[in-house]
Amino acid sequence: MSNASYVREQLLASMPNDALVLVLDISGCRYLDSAAIEVLFDASRRLARRRQELRLVMPPNSPLRRVIELTEVHTAAPVYESLDAALTE
């Protein structure tokens, strides 16, 4: 939780204004707390204001799949099963 603001700012700072999509691969992530979930929602909102999109990559067998579904993060950032799928849409 202490680094949530830092992570949010780094994500947004890494996104150039001329890019259309920021793909965040959370395949290796094993835990997301409420602060991390809020970072995803906030980043998605901020990018949308810039006409950009946040996409998440998470395999179907990820332990976080249920968390993403329960918190409805997928409504703010579509979830793809692979990096290739997220990059080719």
N, C-alpha and C positions, 0 to 999 in steps of 0.2 A: 504494500500500500504506500510505503514511503517513496517509491520511485514511480508511481503511476503518472504523476504530472510530467516527470522527465521523459518517460516513454512516450506519452501523448505528444509532447512537443517535438521529440526526435522523429516520430513517424510523420508528422505534418511538415516538419522542416525538410525531410528527405524527399518530399513530393514536389517536383518542379511544377510550375503553373501550366506548362504546356503538355504535361502528361495527363492522360485520361483516366488511368486506373492505378491504384496502389494495391498490389497483391501482398498479403501478409500470410506467410506460410507458418501455421502453428502446429504442423504435424508432430514436431518433437516436444510440444508442450504437454505437460501432464497435469497442470493445475491452473485454474483461473479463479481468482477471488472476485468479489463484487467490484473492487476498484478497477481490476482489469476489464471486467465486462463493461463498466462505465466508459473506460478508455475507448473500447471498440465502438460503442454507440456514439460517443462524442466525436471521435475521428470521422466516423461515417457522416454525421451531420455537418461537420465543418467542411469536409471534402465535397459534399453535395452542394453546399453554398457556392463552391468554386466550380461547379459542374464537373466534378470528378467523382470517382467511385472507389469504394473500398471493397475488396474481395478477399475472402478467407480460403485457405487451403487446409483441409483436414480429412484424413482418410476415414472411410466409413467405420472402421473398427477403433477409432480414437476414443479414449476414455472421457474426452470432453464433449463428445457428440451430444449426450443427454443434457449437459449444462447449456450448451448453445441452443438446443431446442427449448428447454424450459424457460430460459431468459429471453427467448425470441430474438437473439442476435441476428439470426438468419434473415429477419425482416429488414434489418438495416444494412447488412453486408452479406451478400450471397456466399454460400459455402460450396466449394468445389472439392472433388475427391482427389485431384492431383494438380500439381503446378501447371502442367501442360494444358489441362482443361481450363484453368483460370486464365491463362494467358491467351488462349485461342478463341475465346468467345468474343 
